[in-house]
């Protein structure tokens, strides 16, 4: 099976490398020629655009920033739709608006091209070690066929429902993560302001009901003042914007998501959009005029 891979950024590059480690033959393209050259040196085949990838590959994975880029790669000039056939399957692992997934799938279907929407959770560290969580939408029989391919990059791969369902699940994940990081930052800043060591508070509560993956991943980063991105504020803003758009399309209020969007916009306005989303603690530190970072 020859696998096309389009989009070799922070997440896509390690995901594609894990496929190669698993023995898959790759044809790749991305916006940086030096990255294509890096993969050619590893044994992959390079391509100029999505149309060339579709001519050469049996299945195509896309890992792109947002809905417009996925639409362009699939449907635009030089896109997959130009050369794809009824044998072509596209697995979009980008995190985009589920309404866009459904619209792109409908256009691809006119040429018999199948689309799965399979966004991921776990950030760069899990992309590197191949333990991403993947949530998938599309036809179950298509998902079944490519389950093993997806597992070469993941720790879990779950079928959620028809096309768009994968991105609904991903947006739900991002809504929960944003609110969870926000309240961790708020609680630790509260502890510092109240005169109690926030690191000891973290150790005291992590084994109880307040304990969570987010708490254990982000509290140590906040306490160390380490905001090196595993998942950037700018990308979380993108996801929350998609969540707000999708929620408003079905007339559902999402006030906690809206609040966290405003918090992240404040961080972006301070030039912190490129930082990890653990940087949310700075919002609370500015408001409280204190810092939880260990000196």
N, C-alpha and C positions, 0 to 999 in steps of 0.2 A: 504494500500500500504506500503510494507516494502522497505525502501530506504537504499542502501549501500552508505557509504561515505568513500572514500580513500584519505587520505592526510589531516591532522588536524594541520596545521601550523598556522602562523599568520592570514591568511585569512580563511582557512578551518575550524578552531575550532569555531569561532563565527558563521560562516555560518551554520555549523552542529547544533549548539545550537539553532539557530533560527528555524531550521526545527523541532527540538524537541518541542520548544515552540508552534509551529503551530500544534502539535499533530501527527507528523509523527513518525513512529517506525523506529529506525535506527539500522543498523549493521555497525560497523566501524573498520577500521584498519589504522595504520600509523606506522612510524618508531620508535616512542617512546612508550614503553609499559606503562609508567606512564600516558600518555595522553589517551591511550585506557582504562586504569583503571578508569580514571576520568569520562569518558563517561559511562562506565559500572555502576559507582556509581549514575549516573544521570538517568539510566534506559535503556541505549542502550545495544546492544549485541556486544561483541568483536569478531574479526576474525583474523586469522593468516596472510592471504594474499588475493589477489584479487580473486583467485579461490574459496576460502571459502565464500567470500562476494557474488560472483556470484551465488553460490548454494543457498544462503539464501534470496537474495534481488530480488525485482521485477524490480527495476531501480537502476543504480549505478552512483553516482556522483564522479568524480575525481577532485582533486584540488592539483596539483603537480608543482614542480619548472619549468620544461621545457620539451621539446620534448622527450629526452631519457627516462625520468622517466615515462611519459605517455605511451610510447611504451612498456617499461618493464612491467608495471602494466597490460596493456591490452594484450600484446602478448608474454611476457616472461614466464619463468618457474614459476609456481604458479600464473599465470596471469588469467585474466578474461576469455580469450579465451578457457582455459582448461575445464571450466564447464558451460560457458554461452551457451544459446540456442537461438532459433529463437524468443523466448519471451523476451530475455534480451535486455535492452536499456542502453547504456552508455552515460552519459552527462558529457563531459569533460569541466570543467570550468577553467582549466589552461590556461595560455597565452603562446601559442607555435607557431611554424612556421606553416602557413596554408598548406604548402606542406606535412608536417608531419601528420597533421589532415587527409588529403585525403588518405595518404598511410596507416595509421592505420585503417581508415574506410574501406578501400578496403580489408584488411586482416580480420577484424572482420566480414565483410559481407559474407565471405566464410562459416561462421557458422550461418549465418542469424542474426547476432547481429547488431543492429542499433547503429550508433554513431551520436550525436549532438556535435558540438563544440560551447560552450557558455562561452567565457571568460568574465571577469567582469572588471569594472572600479569603482574606489571610494576609494580604499585602506582600511586599517584596520578600521578607524572610521565608514565608511559606511557598512563594513561587520558586525560590532558590532550592529549597529542600524537597520540593515536589509533594507538599502536603496541603495544597489548597482545598477549600471547600467549594464545590461546583454545584450550582443549582440550575436545572435545565427545563426548558419549555420547547414544545414541538411535538411531532408525531412520535408516539412511544416506540414504534417499530424502528424508526430511524435512530432514536436514542439508544435502543438496545444494541444496534449494530456498531455504534462507536463508543460504547461504554469503556471498553478496554483502552482505547486511545486516550480518552479523557482521564482515566485512572493513572496513566503514565505521568500525569502532571499533578495528581491530586491525592489527598487522603480520603476524601469522600466525594461521591458524585450521586446526586439525588434528582430523580425525575419529579417535577412539580406539577406539570399539566400541559395544556396546549400552548401554542406559540405566544410569547409574551410573559408566560408564567415564571420563567427563570428570572427575568428582570423585575417582576413584581416581588419575588422572594428577595432578590438582592437589595431592592430599595427598602423593603421592610428591615433587612439586616442593617442597612446604613442608618435608618431612622433610630433603631435601637442602640447602635454603637455610638452615634452622636450624643444622644441623651445620656447614655451611660458614662461616657468620658466626661461630659459636662458636669454631672453630679459628683463624680469622683474628684474633679478639680475643685468644685465648690466645697465639698466636705473637707478636703485636705487643707484648703485655704482657711476655712472656718476653724479648723483645729489650731492652725498656726496663730490666727488672730486671737483665739481664746486662750493662748498661752500653753497649749499642749503640743508636744512633739508630733508633727504629722506622720513621721515615719513609724513611730510607735503606735499611733492610731491605725495606720495601715496594717501593721503586723497583728494588732488586736482584732481587727474586724474581718481579715481575709479568710479566716476559717469558718465564719458564720454565714448567715443568710445574705449578707452584703457582698460576700466573696463572689468573684466572677473572673472570667478570662480577661475581660477589659481591665478590671482592677489590677490584676497581676501583671498585665502587659504594660499598662500606662502609668500607674502610680510610681514605679521605680524611675521611669523616664522623667516624670514631673519633678520628683525629689532630687534627681541628679541634674536638672536643667538641661537635659538631653532632648533636643527637638529634631535630631537627624531624621529625615523622612523615611518611614516605612510606608506611610500613606499620607500624602500631602493635604493640607487644608484646602488648597485649590480644587483638588479632586473630590473632596468630600462636599464642597460647595456645589460642584457639578451634580453629584448624586442627589443632594437634598433639593436642588432645583428641579431635577427630574421627578423626585418624589412629590414635590408640591404641585407640579404640573399634572402628574398622573392623578393625584388625589382630587384636585380641583375639577378634572375632567369627569369624575364620577360624583361630584358634589359632596365630597367628604372633607370636613375641617380636620386639620392636623396641627393643632396649636403648638405642641412640643417640638415638632419638626421645624415649624416656622420660627420658633424662638432660637433653636440651635443654628438655624441659617443666619439669623441676625448676629449671634455671637461670632460666628465664623467670618461674617462680613466685617465686623469690627477688627478681627485679627488681620484680615486681608488689607484693610485700610492702614494698618500699622506696618505693612510690608512683610507680613509673616505668612503669606499664602503658600510659600514654598516649604514651610516647616511641617513636621509631623503634626497630626491632629491632637497629640498630647499637649501641644502649645496652647490649647484652650485654657489651660491653667493661668496663662498670662492675662487673660480677660479678667479673671477673678482677682489676680494679684494687683492689677491696675486699679480696680474698683476699691479694693480693701487697703491699698497702699502698704502691702506687705509682700513677702516672698517665702515660699516653702522650700526653696533650694538650699540644700545643705552646704554650708560654707567650710 
